[in-house]
Amino acid sequence: MALQITIQYHDRPVTYDVTTEEEGVYILRYSLPQARNTKDYIPVKLVIRRKGKIWVSDADIYPELVNALTQEICNFAVNHNSAA
């Protein structure tokens, strides 16, 4: 089973498949088809680099998406550190 991350974006769950490109670099891919011209467009590819930098594949900036993703990663880290 592949690793996935699900976030809330525009009041709906959005799931990305997560793969490792190289050590410390993760690729997130959204696989559902969608029309580019809708206001609810979701970037298809995100890259998270070693120092916590998130790169979005599209030319537009998606601060709400990046914030939701960052929050979910922080929640995951807190929940797993407290469970250890």
PDB file with SEQRES, HELIX, SHEET and CRYST1 records, atoms N, CA, C and O in Angstrom:
SEQRES   1 A   84  MET ALA LEU GLN ILE THR ILE GLN TYR HIS ASP ARG PRO          
SEQRES   2 A   84  VAL THR TYR ASP VAL THR THR GLU GLU GLU GLY VAL TYR          
SEQRES   3 A   84  ILE LEU ARG TYR SER LEU PRO GLN ALA ARG ASN THR LYS          
SEQRES   4 A   84  ASP TYR ILE PRO VAL LYS LEU VAL ILE ARG ARG LYS GLY          
SEQRES   5 A   84  LYS ILE TRP VAL SER ASP ALA ASP ILE TYR PRO GLU LEU          
SEQRES   6 A   84  VAL ASN ALA LEU THR GLN GLU ILE CYS ASN PHE ALA VAL          
SEQRES   7 A   84  ASN HIS ASN SER ALA ALA                                      
HELIX    1 AA1 PRO A   63  ALA A   83  1                                  21    
SHEET    1 AA1 5 LEU A   3  TYR A   9  0                                        
SHEET    2 AA1 5 ARG A  12  GLU A  22 -1                                        
SHEET    3 AA1 5 VAL A  25  ARG A  29 -1                                        
SHEET    4 AA1 5 LYS A  45  ILE A  48 -1                                        
SHEET    5 AA1 5 ILE A  54  VAL A  56 -1                                        
CRYST1    1.000    1.000    1.000  90.00  90.00  90.00 P 1           1          
ATOM      1  N   MET A   1       0.844  -1.173   0.000  1.00  0.00           N  
ATOM      2  CA  MET A   1       0.000   0.000   0.000  1.00  0.00           C  
ATOM      3  C   MET A   1       0.893   1.242   0.000  1.00  0.00           C  
ATOM      4  O   MET A   1       1.874   1.313   0.741  1.00  0.00           O  
ATOM      5  N   ALA A   2       0.548   2.201  -0.825  1.00  0.00           N  
ATOM      6  CA  ALA A   2       1.306   3.444  -0.916  1.00  0.00           C  
ATOM      7  C   ALA A   2       0.889   4.400   0.200  1.00  0.00           C  
ATOM      8  O   ALA A   2      -0.216   4.308   0.734  1.00  0.00           O  
ATOM      9  N   LEU A   3       1.783   5.305   0.536  1.00  0.00           N  
ATOM     10  CA  LEU A   3       1.481   6.324   1.531  1.00  0.00           C  
ATOM     11  C   LEU A   3       0.622   7.407   0.883  1.00  0.00           C  
ATOM     12  O   LEU A   3       0.880   7.830  -0.244  1.00  0.00           O  
ATOM     13  N   GLN A   4      -0.401   7.847   1.611  1.00  0.00           N  
ATOM     14  CA  GLN A   4      -1.261   8.922   1.143  1.00  0.00           C  
ATOM     15  C   GLN A   4      -1.433   9.941   2.257  1.00  0.00           C  
ATOM     16  O   GLN A   4      -1.317   9.618   3.439  1.00  0.00           O  
ATOM     17  N   ILE A   5      -1.711  11.173   1.861  1.00  0.00           N  
ATOM     18  CA  ILE A   5      -2.036  12.219   2.818  1.00  0.00           C  
ATOM     19  C   ILE A   5      -3.333  12.868   2.353  1.00  0.00           C  
ATOM     20  O   ILE A   5      -3.501  13.173   1.172  1.00  0.00           O  
ATOM     21  N   THR A   6      -4.248  13.075   3.298  1.00  0.00           N  
ATOM     22  CA  THR A   6      -5.541  13.692   2.987  1.00  0.00           C  
ATOM     23  C   THR A   6      -5.665  14.988   3.774  1.00  0.00           C  
ATOM     24  O   THR A   6      -5.408  15.027   4.978  1.00  0.00           O  
ATOM     25  N   ILE A   7      -6.060  16.048   3.077  1.00  0.00           N  
ATOM     26  CA  ILE A   7      -6.250  17.355   3.708  1.00  0.00           C  
ATOM     27  C   ILE A   7      -7.634  17.879   3.340  1.00  0.00           C  
ATOM     28  O   ILE A   7      -8.260  17.396   2.396  1.00  0.00           O  
ATOM     29  N   GLN A   8      -8.100  18.861   4.085  1.00  0.00           N  
ATOM     30  CA  GLN A   8      -9.340  19.559   3.752  1.00  0.00           C  
ATOM     31  C   GLN A   8      -8.963  20.790   2.936  1.00  0.00           C  
ATOM     32  O   GLN A   8      -8.185  21.625   3.398  1.00  0.00           O  
ATOM     33  N   TYR A   9      -9.504  20.909   1.738  1.00  0.00           N  
ATOM     34  CA  TYR A   9      -9.214  22.043   0.859  1.00  0.00           C  
ATOM     35  C   TYR A   9     -10.506  22.433   0.165  1.00  0.00           C  
ATOM     36  O   TYR A   9     -11.124  21.602  -0.501  1.00  0.00           O  
ATOM     37  N   HIS A  10     -10.919  23.667   0.306  1.00  0.00           N  
ATOM     38  CA  HIS A  10     -12.198  24.151  -0.231  1.00  0.00           C  
ATOM     39  C   HIS A  10     -13.354  23.279   0.268  1.00  0.00           C  
ATOM     40  O   HIS A  10     -14.234  22.886  -0.497  1.00  0.00           O  
ATOM     41  N   ASP A  11     -13.326  22.993   1.559  1.00  0.00           N  
ATOM     42  CA  ASP A  11     -14.393  22.235   2.234  1.00  0.00           C  
ATOM     43  C   ASP A  11     -14.628  20.840   1.671  1.00  0.00           C  
ATOM     44  O   ASP A  11     -15.756  20.347   1.684  1.00  0.00           O  
ATOM     45  N   ARG A  12     -13.578  20.205   1.179  1.00  0.00           N  
ATOM     46  CA  ARG A  12     -13.690  18.820   0.739  1.00  0.00           C  
ATOM     47  C   ARG A  12     -12.356  18.116   0.959  1.00  0.00           C  
ATOM     48  O   ARG A  12     -11.303  18.752   0.929  1.00  0.00           O  
ATOM     49  N   PRO A  13     -12.399  16.808   1.180  1.00  0.00           N  
ATOM     50  CA  PRO A  13     -11.143  16.079   1.369  1.00  0.00           C  
ATOM     51  C   PRO A  13     -10.394  15.921   0.052  1.00  0.00           C  
ATOM     52  O   PRO A  13     -10.990  15.613  -0.980  1.00  0.00           O  
ATOM     53  N   VAL A  14      -9.099  16.134   0.098  1.00  0.00           N  
ATOM     54  CA  VAL A  14      -8.233  15.988  -1.071  1.00  0.00           C  
ATOM     55  C   VAL A  14      -7.113  15.030  -0.670  1.00  0.00           C  
ATOM     56  O   VAL A  14      -6.434  15.245   0.334  1.00  0.00           O  
ATOM     57  N   THR A  15      -6.925  13.974  -1.458  1.00  0.00           N  
ATOM     58  CA  THR A  15      -5.918  12.969  -1.139  1.00  0.00           C  
ATOM     59  C   THR A  15      -4.816  12.976  -2.190  1.00  0.00           C  
ATOM     60  O   THR A  15      -5.073  12.949  -3.394  1.00  0.00           O  
ATOM     61  N   TYR A  16      -3.580  13.011  -1.698  1.00  0.00           N  
ATOM     62  CA  TYR A  16      -2.397  12.926  -2.548  1.00  0.00           C  
ATOM     63  C   TYR A  16      -1.678  11.619  -2.256  1.00  0.00           C  
ATOM     64  O   TYR A  16      -1.589  11.202  -1.101  1.00  0.00           O  
ATOM     65  N   ASP A  17      -1.159  10.964  -3.308  1.00  0.00           N  
ATOM     66  CA  ASP A  17      -0.270   9.829  -3.150  1.00  0.00           C  
ATOM     67  C   ASP A  17       1.133  10.382  -2.927  1.00  0.00           C  
ATOM     68  O   ASP A  17       1.557  11.304  -3.623  1.00  0.00           O  
ATOM     69  N   VAL A  18       1.854   9.821  -1.955  1.00  0.00           N  
ATOM     70  CA  VAL A  18       3.176  10.327  -1.586  1.00  0.00           C  
ATOM     71  C   VAL A  18       4.228   9.301  -1.978  1.00  0.00           C  
ATOM     72  O   VAL A  18       4.118   8.124  -1.633  1.00  0.00           O  
ATOM     73  N   THR A  19       5.255   9.755  -2.705  1.00  0.00           N  
ATOM     74  CA  THR A  19       6.402   8.907  -3.036  1.00  0.00           C  
ATOM     75  C   THR A  19       7.680   9.667  -2.710  1.00  0.00           C  
ATOM     76  O   THR A  19       7.680  10.893  -2.601  1.00  0.00           O  
ATOM     77  N   THR A  20       8.765   8.920  -2.556  1.00  0.00           N  
ATOM     78  CA  THR A  20      10.066   9.527  -2.282  1.00  0.00           C  
ATOM     79  C   THR A  20      10.848   9.592  -3.580  1.00  0.00           C  
ATOM     80  O   THR A  20      11.032   8.579  -4.254  1.00  0.00           O  
ATOM     81  N   GLU A  21      11.310  10.792  -3.931  1.00  0.00           N  
ATOM     82  CA  GLU A  21      12.120  10.947  -5.139  1.00  0.00           C  
ATOM     83  C   GLU A  21      13.583  10.650  -4.824  1.00  0.00           C  
ATOM     84  O   GLU A  21      14.260   9.946  -5.574  1.00  0.00           O  
ATOM     85  N   GLU A  22      14.053  11.184  -3.726  1.00  0.00           N  
ATOM     86  CA  GLU A  22      15.391  10.936  -3.199  1.00  0.00           C  
ATOM     87  C   GLU A  22      15.308  11.205  -1.712  1.00  0.00           C  
ATOM     88  O   GLU A  22      14.266  11.643  -1.226  1.00  0.00           O  
ATOM     89  N   GLU A  23      16.369  10.957  -0.984  1.00  0.00           N  
ATOM     90  CA  GLU A  23      16.303  11.141   0.462  1.00  0.00           C  
ATOM     91  C   GLU A  23      15.907  12.575   0.808  1.00  0.00           C  
ATOM     92  O   GLU A  23      16.582  13.528   0.416  1.00  0.00           O  
ATOM     93  N   GLY A  24      14.813  12.715   1.541  1.00  0.00           N  
ATOM     94  CA  GLY A  24      14.364  14.030   1.977  1.00  0.00           C  
ATOM     95  C   GLY A  24      13.562  14.819   0.961  1.00  0.00           C  
ATOM     96  O   GLY A  24      13.238  15.980   1.211  1.00  0.00           O  
ATOM     97  N   VAL A  25      13.231  14.224  -0.180  1.00  0.00           N  
ATOM     98  CA  VAL A  25      12.414  14.905  -1.190  1.00  0.00           C  
ATOM     99  C   VAL A  25      11.207  14.021  -1.485  1.00  0.00           C  
ATOM    100  O   VAL A  25      11.351  12.876  -1.916  1.00  0.00           O  
ATOM    101  N   TYR A  26      10.017  14.565  -1.249  1.00  0.00           N  
ATOM    102  CA  TYR A  26       8.783  13.802  -1.405  1.00  0.00           C  
ATOM    103  C   TYR A  26       7.916  14.416  -2.493  1.00  0.00           C  
ATOM    104  O   TYR A  26       7.785  15.636  -2.582  1.00  0.00           O  
ATOM    105  N   ILE A  27       7.327  13.559  -3.319  1.00  0.00           N  
ATOM    106  CA  ILE A  27       6.442  13.979  -4.397  1.00  0.00           C  
ATOM    107  C   ILE A  27       5.018  13.609  -3.997  1.00  0.00           C  
ATOM    108  O   ILE A  27       4.756  12.467  -3.621  1.00  0.00           O  
ATOM    109  N   LEU A  28       4.097  14.569  -4.075  1.00  0.00           N  
ATOM    110  CA  LEU A  28       2.688  14.336  -3.801  1.00  0.00           C  
ATOM    111  C   LEU A  28       1.935  14.507  -5.113  1.00  0.00           C  
ATOM    112  O   LEU A  28       2.050  15.541  -5.770  1.00  0.00           O  
ATOM    113  N   ARG A  29       1.159  13.485  -5.497  1.00  0.00           N  
ATOM    114  CA  ARG A  29       0.407  13.534  -6.752  1.00  0.00           C  
ATOM    115  C   ARG A  29      -1.085  13.328  -6.499  1.00  0.00           C  
ATOM    116  O   ARG A  29      -1.503  12.384  -5.829  1.00  0.00           O  
ATOM    117  N   TYR A  30      -1.862  14.237  -7.054  1.00  0.00           N  
ATOM    118  CA  TYR A  30      -3.318  14.161  -7.010  1.00  0.00           C  
ATOM    119  C   TYR A  30      -3.753  13.500  -8.302  1.00  0.00           C  
ATOM    120  O   TYR A  30      -3.443  13.997  -9.384  1.00  0.00           O  
ATOM    121  N   SER A  31      -4.462  12.395  -8.209  1.00  0.00           N  
ATOM    122  CA  SER A  31      -4.696  11.597  -9.405  1.00  0.00           C  
ATOM    123  C   SER A  31      -6.079  11.735 -10.043  1.00  0.00           C  
ATOM    124  O   SER A  31      -6.310  11.183 -11.119  1.00  0.00           O  
ATOM    125  N   LEU A  32      -6.996  12.451  -9.410  1.00  0.00           N  
ATOM    126  CA  LEU A  32      -8.328  12.564  -9.987  1.00  0.00           C  
ATOM    127  C   LEU A  32      -8.347  13.568 -11.142  1.00  0.00           C  
ATOM    128  O   LEU A  32      -7.727  14.626 -11.045  1.00  0.00           O  
ATOM    129  N   PRO A  33      -9.047  13.252 -12.226  1.00  0.00           N  
ATOM    130  CA  PRO A  33      -9.126  14.201 -13.349  1.00  0.00           C  
ATOM    131  C   PRO A  33      -9.960  15.424 -12.963  1.00  0.00           C  
ATOM    132  O   PRO A  33     -10.894  15.341 -12.165  1.00  0.00           O  
ATOM    133  N   GLN A  34      -9.592  16.549 -13.551  1.00  0.00           N  
ATOM    134  CA  GLN A  34     -10.308  17.787 -13.254  1.00  0.00           C  
ATOM    135  C   GLN A  34     -10.108  18.801 -14.370  1.00  0.00           C  
ATOM    136  O   GLN A  34      -9.148  18.718 -15.136  1.00  0.00           O  
ATOM    137  N   ALA A  35     -11.017  19.749 -14.452  1.00  0.00           N  
ATOM    138  CA  ALA A  35     -10.908  20.819 -15.447  1.00  0.00           C  
ATOM    139  C   ALA A  35     -10.045  21.937 -14.880  1.00  0.00           C  
ATOM    140  O   ALA A  35     -10.228  22.330 -13.727  1.00  0.00           O  
ATOM    141  N   ARG A  36      -9.126  22.447 -15.653  1.00  0.00           N  
ATOM    142  CA  ARG A  36      -8.184  23.489 -15.208  1.00  0.00           C  
ATOM    143  C   ARG A  36      -8.880  24.825 -14.948  1.00  0.00           C  
ATOM    144  O   ARG A  36      -8.413  25.617 -14.129  1.00  0.00           O  
ATOM    145  N   ASN A  37      -9.985  25.077 -15.633  1.00  0.00           N  
ATOM    146  CA  ASN A  37     -10.606  26.402 -15.563  1.00  0.00           C  
ATOM    147  C   ASN A  37     -11.610  26.561 -14.418  1.00  0.00           C  
ATOM    148  O   ASN A  37     -12.263  27.601 -14.333  1.00  0.00           O  
ATOM    149  N   THR A  38     -11.751  25.579 -13.548  1.00  0.00           N  
ATOM    150  CA  THR A  38     -12.700  25.721 -12.446  1.00  0.00           C  
ATOM    151  C   THR A  38     -12.042  26.422 -11.268  1.00  0.00           C  
ATOM    152  O   THR A  38     -10.823  26.365 -11.106  1.00  0.00           O  
ATOM    153  N   LYS A  39     -12.854  27.085 -10.442  1.00  0.00           N  
ATOM    154  CA  LYS A  39     -12.297  27.792  -9.291  1.00  0.00           C  
ATOM    155  C   LYS A  39     -11.800  26.820  -8.223  1.00  0.00           C  
ATOM    156  O   LYS A  39     -11.013  27.197  -7.354  1.00  0.00           O  
ATOM    157  N   ASP A  40     -12.258  25.574  -8.288  1.00  0.00           N  
ATOM    158  CA  ASP A  40     -11.843  24.571  -7.321  1.00  0.00           C  
ATOM    159  C   ASP A  40     -10.700  23.700  -7.831  1.00  0.00           C  
ATOM    160  O   ASP A  40     -10.494  22.593  -7.334  1.00  0.00           O  
ATOM    161  N   TYR A  41      -9.967  24.188  -8.805  1.00  0.00           N  
ATOM    162  CA  TYR A  41      -8.833  23.431  -9.333  1.00  0.00           C  
ATOM    163  C   TYR A  41      -7.850  23.111  -8.221  1.00  0.00           C  
ATOM    164  O   TYR A  41      -7.601  23.944  -7.349  1.00  0.00           O  
ATOM    165  N   ILE A  42      -7.296  21.922  -8.246  1.00  0.00           N  
ATOM    166  CA  ILE A  42      -6.330  21.470  -7.248  1.00  0.00           C  
ATOM    167  C   ILE A  42      -5.022  21.146  -7.967  1.00  0.00           C  
ATOM    168  O   ILE A  42      -5.042  20.413  -8.956  1.00  0.00           O  
ATOM    169  N   PRO A  43      -3.889  21.668  -7.502  1.00  0.00           N  
ATOM    170  CA  PRO A  43      -2.615  21.342  -8.141  1.00  0.00           C  
ATOM    171  C   PRO A  43      -2.381  19.827  -8.157  1.00  0.00           C  
ATOM    172  O   PRO A  43      -2.645  19.136  -7.174  1.00  0.00           O  
ATOM    173  N   VAL A  44      -1.886  19.332  -9.279  1.00  0.00           N  
ATOM    174  CA  VAL A  44      -1.710  17.903  -9.479  1.00  0.00           C  
ATOM    175  C   VAL A  44      -0.448  17.389  -8.792  1.00  0.00           C  
ATOM    176  O   VAL A  44      -0.420  16.251  -8.323  1.00  0.00           O  
ATOM    177  N   LYS A  45       0.585  18.208  -8.728  1.00  0.00           N  
ATOM    178  CA  LYS A  45       1.857  17.740  -8.178  1.00  0.00           C  
ATOM    179  C   LYS A  45       2.416  18.767  -7.192  1.00  0.00           C  
ATOM    180  O   LYS A  45       2.457  19.966  -7.467  1.00  0.00           O  
ATOM    181  N   LEU A  46       2.842  18.259  -6.045  1.00  0.00           N  
ATOM    182  CA  LEU A  46       3.529  19.078  -5.045  1.00  0.00           C  
ATOM    183  C   LEU A  46       4.847  18.389  -4.718  1.00  0.00           C  
ATOM    184  O   LEU A  46       4.940  17.162  -4.756  1.00  0.00           O  
ATOM    185  N   VAL A  47       5.853  19.174  -4.399  1.00  0.00           N  
ATOM    186  CA  VAL A  47       7.143  18.626  -3.990  1.00  0.00           C  
ATOM    187  C   VAL A  47       7.492  19.224  -2.638  1.00  0.00           C  
ATOM    188  O   VAL A  47       7.439  20.441  -2.459  1.00  0.00           O  
ATOM    189  N   ILE A  48       7.849  18.369  -1.687  1.00  0.00           N  
ATOM    190  CA  ILE A  48       8.314  18.829  -0.377  1.00  0.00           C  
ATOM    191  C   ILE A  48       9.793  18.489  -0.293  1.00  0.00           C  
ATOM    192  O   ILE A  48      10.191  17.332  -0.429  1.00  0.00           O  
ATOM    193  N   ARG A  49      10.596  19.515  -0.069  1.00  0.00           N  
ATOM    194  CA  ARG A  49      12.053  19.326  -0.019  1.00  0.00           C  
ATOM    195  C   ARG A  49      12.546  19.256   1.421  1.00  0.00           C  
ATOM    196  O   ARG A  49      11.806  19.556   2.357  1.00  0.00           O  
ATOM    197  N   ARG A  50      13.792  18.860   1.584  1.00  0.00           N  
ATOM    198  CA  ARG A  50      14.417  18.608   2.891  1.00  0.00           C  
ATOM    199  C   ARG A  50      14.159  19.672   3.941  1.00  0.00           C  
ATOM    200  O   ARG A  50      13.832  19.334   5.078  1.00  0.00           O  
ATOM    201  N   LYS A  51      14.288  20.897   3.614  1.00  0.00           N  
ATOM    202  CA  LYS A  51      14.193  21.964   4.611  1.00  0.00           C  
ATOM    203  C   LYS A  51      12.769  22.469   4.788  1.00  0.00           C  
ATOM    204  O   LYS A  51      12.562  23.582   5.270  1.00  0.00           O  
ATOM    205  N   GLY A  52      11.789  21.664   4.404  1.00  0.00           N  
ATOM    206  CA  GLY A  52      10.401  22.028   4.614  1.00  0.00           C  
ATOM    207  C   GLY A  52       9.828  22.928   3.542  1.00  0.00           C  
ATOM    208  O   GLY A  52       8.719  23.439   3.698  1.00  0.00           O  
ATOM    209  N   LYS A  53      10.557  23.139   2.453  1.00  0.00           N  
ATOM    210  CA  LYS A  53      10.043  23.977   1.366  1.00  0.00           C  
ATOM    211  C   LYS A  53       9.060  23.167   0.529  1.00  0.00           C  
ATOM    212  O   LYS A  53       9.343  22.028   0.159  1.00  0.00           O  
ATOM    213  N   ILE A  54       7.906  23.758   0.233  1.00  0.00           N  
ATOM    214  CA  ILE A  54       6.901  23.101  -0.587  1.00  0.00           C  
ATOM    215  C   ILE A  54       6.837  23.813  -1.928  1.00  0.00           C  
ATOM    216  O   ILE A  54       6.656  25.029  -1.985  1.00  0.00           O  
ATOM    217  N   TRP A  55       6.986  23.057  -2.998  1.00  0.00           N  
ATOM    218  CA  TRP A  55       6.932  23.596  -4.352  1.00  0.00           C  
ATOM    219  C   TRP A  55       5.678  23.068  -5.024  1.00  0.00           C  
ATOM    220  O   TRP A  55       5.429  21.862  -5.022  1.00  0.00           O  
ATOM    221  N   VAL A  56       4.886  23.967  -5.598  1.00  0.00           N  
ATOM    222  CA  VAL A  56       3.648  23.608  -6.280  1.00  0.00           C  
ATOM    223  C   VAL A  56       3.916  23.600  -7.778  1.00  0.00           C  
ATOM    224  O   VAL A  56       4.568  24.506  -8.297  1.00  0.00           O  
ATOM    225  N   SER A  57       3.417  22.579  -8.477  1.00  0.00           N  
ATOM    226  CA  SER A  57       3.730  22.393  -9.897  1.00  0.00           C  
ATOM    227  C   SER A  57       3.129  23.449 -10.810  1.00  0.00           C  
ATOM    228  O   SER A  57       3.597  23.634 -11.933  1.00  0.00           O  
ATOM    229  N   ASP A  58       2.114  24.135 -10.350  1.00  0.00           N  
ATOM    230  CA  ASP A  58       1.423  25.102 -11.201  1.00  0.00           C  
ATOM    231  C   ASP A  58       1.961  26.514 -10.989  1.00  0.00           C  
ATOM    232  O   ASP A  58       2.603  26.802  -9.979  1.00  0.00           O  
ATOM    233  N   ALA A  59       1.693  27.376 -11.945  1.00  0.00           N  
ATOM    234  CA  ALA A  59       2.206  28.741 -11.880  1.00  0.00           C  
ATOM    235  C   ALA A  59       1.542  29.570 -10.790  1.00  0.00           C  
ATOM    236  O   ALA A  59       2.156  30.487 -10.244  1.00  0.00           O  
ATOM    237  N   ASP A  60       0.295  29.255 -10.471  1.00  0.00           N  
ATOM    238  CA  ASP A  60      -0.430  30.013  -9.452  1.00  0.00           C  
ATOM    239  C   ASP A  60       0.065  29.646  -8.053  1.00  0.00           C  
ATOM    240  O   ASP A  60       0.672  28.595  -7.848  1.00  0.00           O  
ATOM    241  N   ILE A  61      -0.200  30.512  -7.125  1.00  0.00           N  
ATOM    242  CA  ILE A  61       0.164  30.274  -5.735  1.00  0.00           C  
ATOM    243  C   ILE A  61      -1.075  29.761  -5.005  1.00  0.00           C  
ATOM    244  O   ILE A  61      -2.173  30.282  -5.200  1.00  0.00           O  
ATOM    245  N   TYR A  62      -0.902  28.763  -4.182  1.00  0.00           N  
ATOM    246  CA  TYR A  62      -1.999  28.142  -3.445  1.00  0.00           C  
ATOM    247  C   TYR A  62      -1.715  28.179  -1.945  1.00  0.00           C  
ATOM    248  O   TYR A  62      -1.447  27.132  -1.356  1.00  0.00           O  
ATOM    249  N   PRO A  63      -1.765  29.360  -1.306  1.00  0.00           N  
ATOM    250  CA  PRO A  63      -1.421  29.431   0.127  1.00  0.00           C  
ATOM    251  C   PRO A  63      -2.361  28.619   1.010  1.00  0.00           C  
ATOM    252  O   PRO A  63      -1.915  28.055   2.009  1.00  0.00           O  
ATOM    253  N   GLU A  64      -3.656  28.541   0.672  1.00  0.00           N  
ATOM    254  CA  GLU A  64      -4.586  27.757   1.484  1.00  0.00           C  
ATOM    255  C   GLU A  64      -4.233  26.271   1.440  1.00  0.00           C  
ATOM    256  O   GLU A  64      -4.299  25.583   2.458  1.00  0.00           O  
ATOM    257  N   LEU A  65      -3.862  25.785   0.270  1.00  0.00           N  
ATOM    258  CA  LEU A  65      -3.479  24.386   0.118  1.00  0.00           C  
ATOM    259  C   LEU A  65      -2.191  24.099   0.880  1.00  0.00           C  
ATOM    260  O   LEU A  65      -2.095  23.099   1.592  1.00  0.00           O  
ATOM    261  N   VAL A  66      -1.216  24.964   0.732  1.00  0.00           N  
ATOM    262  CA  VAL A  66       0.061  24.786   1.432  1.00  0.00           C  
ATOM    263  C   VAL A  66      -0.149  24.836   2.944  1.00  0.00           C  
ATOM    264  O   VAL A  66       0.446  24.040   3.671  1.00  0.00           O  
ATOM    265  N   ASN A  67      -0.978  25.752   3.426  1.00  0.00           N  
ATOM    266  CA  ASN A  67      -1.256  25.841   4.863  1.00  0.00           C  
ATOM    267  C   ASN A  67      -1.957  24.585   5.371  1.00  0.00           C  
ATOM    268  O   ASN A  67      -1.615  24.082   6.441  1.00  0.00           O  
ATOM    269  N   ALA A  68      -2.929  24.073   4.624  1.00  0.00           N  
ATOM    270  CA  ALA A  68      -3.632  22.851   5.030  1.00  0.00           C  
ATOM    271  C   ALA A  68      -2.679  21.667   5.059  1.00  0.00           C  
ATOM    272  O   ALA A  68      -2.738  20.843   5.971  1.00  0.00           O  
ATOM    273  N   LEU A  69      -1.810  21.579   4.075  1.00  0.00           N  
ATOM    274  CA  LEU A  69      -0.835  20.501   4.017  1.00  0.00           C  
ATOM    275  C   LEU A  69       0.154  20.602   5.178  1.00  0.00           C  
ATOM    276  O   LEU A  69       0.456  19.603   5.830  1.00  0.00           O  
ATOM    277  N   THR A  70       0.650  21.795   5.428  1.00  0.00           N  
ATOM    278  CA  THR A  70       1.586  22.011   6.537  1.00  0.00           C  
ATOM    279  C   THR A  70       0.945  21.653   7.868  1.00  0.00           C  
ATOM    280  O   THR A  70       1.577  21.012   8.707  1.00  0.00           O  
ATOM    281  N   GLN A  71      -0.301  22.059   8.071  1.00  0.00           N  
ATOM    282  CA  GLN A  71      -1.008  21.747   9.312  1.00  0.00           C  
ATOM    283  C   GLN A  71      -1.181  20.241   9.494  1.00  0.00           C  
ATOM    284  O   GLN A  71      -0.994  19.722  10.595  1.00  0.00           O  
ATOM    285  N   GLU A  72      -1.535  19.545   8.427  1.00  0.00           N  
ATOM    286  CA  GLU A  72      -1.719  18.092   8.509  1.00  0.00           C  
ATOM    287  C   GLU A  72      -0.404  17.393   8.832  1.00  0.00           C  
ATOM    288  O   GLU A  72      -0.390  16.448   9.620  1.00  0.00           O  
ATOM    289  N   ILE A  73       0.690  17.834   8.243  1.00  0.00           N  
ATOM    290  CA  ILE A  73       2.002  17.245   8.530  1.00  0.00           C  
ATOM    291  C   ILE A  73       2.387  17.508   9.983  1.00  0.00           C  
ATOM    292  O   ILE A  73       2.906  16.615  10.653  1.00  0.00           O  
ATOM    293  N   CYS A  74       2.142  18.721  10.479  1.00  0.00           N  
ATOM    294  CA  CYS A  74       2.437  19.045  11.880  1.00  0.00           C  
ATOM    295  C   CYS A  74       1.579  18.199  12.823  1.00  0.00           C  
ATOM    296  O   CYS A  74       2.082  17.689  13.824  1.00  0.00           O  
ATOM    297  N   ASN A  75       0.299  18.048  12.514  1.00  0.00           N  
ATOM    298  CA  ASN A  75      -0.580  17.212  13.340  1.00  0.00           C  
ATOM    299  C   ASN A  75      -0.088  15.763  13.364  1.00  0.00           C  
ATOM    300  O   ASN A  75      -0.098  15.117  14.412  1.00  0.00           O  
ATOM    301  N   PHE A  76       0.335  15.269  12.228  1.00  0.00           N  
ATOM    302  CA  PHE A  76       0.850  13.904  12.127  1.00  0.00           C  
ATOM    303  C   PHE A  76       2.093  13.746  12.995  1.00  0.00           C  
ATOM    304  O   PHE A  76       2.223  12.766  13.729  1.00  0.00           O  
ATOM    305  N   ALA A  77       3.006  14.714  12.909  1.00  0.00           N  
ATOM    306  CA  ALA A  77       4.247  14.647  13.676  1.00  0.00           C  
ATOM    307  C   ALA A  77       3.963  14.687  15.180  1.00  0.00           C  
ATOM    308  O   ALA A  77       4.554  13.918  15.938  1.00  0.00           O  
ATOM    309  N   VAL A  78       3.068  15.573  15.616  1.00  0.00           N  
ATOM    310  CA  VAL A  78       2.728  15.688  17.031  1.00  0.00           C  
ATOM    311  C   VAL A  78       2.085  14.405  17.532  1.00  0.00           C  
ATOM    312  O   VAL A  78       2.440  13.911  18.602  1.00  0.00           O  
ATOM    313  N   ASN A  79       1.139  13.856  16.766  1.00  0.00           N  
ATOM    314  CA  ASN A  79       0.455  12.631  17.177  1.00  0.00           C  
ATOM    315  C   ASN A  79       1.392  11.445  17.250  1.00  0.00           C  
ATOM    316  O   ASN A  79       1.236  10.599  18.130  1.00  0.00           O  
ATOM    317  N   HIS A  80       2.353  11.358  16.360  1.00  0.00           N  
ATOM    318  CA  HIS A  80       3.280  10.228  16.373  1.00  0.00           C  
ATOM    319  C   HIS A  80       4.378  10.394  17.411  1.00  0.00           C  
ATOM    320  O   HIS A  80       4.867   9.396  17.940  1.00  0.00           O  
ATOM    321  N   ASN A  81       4.779  11.619  17.718  1.00  0.00           N  
ATOM    322  CA  ASN A  81       5.782  11.836  18.761  1.00  0.00           C  
ATOM    323  C   ASN A  81       5.196  11.574  20.141  1.00  0.00           C  
ATOM    324  O   ASN A  81       5.894  11.057  21.013  1.00  0.00           O  
ATOM    325  N   SER A  82       3.934  11.917  20.359  1.00  0.00           N  
ATOM    326  CA  SER A  82       3.330  11.694  21.662  1.00  0.00           C  
ATOM    327  C   SER A  82       2.967  10.234  21.881  1.00  0.00           C  
ATOM    328  O   SER A  82       2.854   9.789  23.022  1.00  0.00           O  
ATOM    329  N   ALA A  83       2.782   9.483  20.796  1.00  0.00           N  
ATOM    330  CA  ALA A  83       2.431   8.068  20.908  1.00  0.00           C  
ATOM    331  C   ALA A  83       3.646   7.190  21.139  1.00  0.00           C  
ATOM    332  O   ALA A  83       3.516   6.047  21.578  1.00  0.00           O  
ATOM    333  N   ALA A  84       4.827   7.719  20.846  1.00  0.00           N  
ATOM    334  CA  ALA A  84       6.059   6.916  20.964  1.00  0.00           C  
ATOM    335  C   ALA A  84       6.485   6.737  22.396  1.00  0.00           C  
ATOM    336  O   ALA A  84       7.498   6.089  22.661  1.00  0.00           O  
TER     337      ALA A  84                                                      
END                                                                             
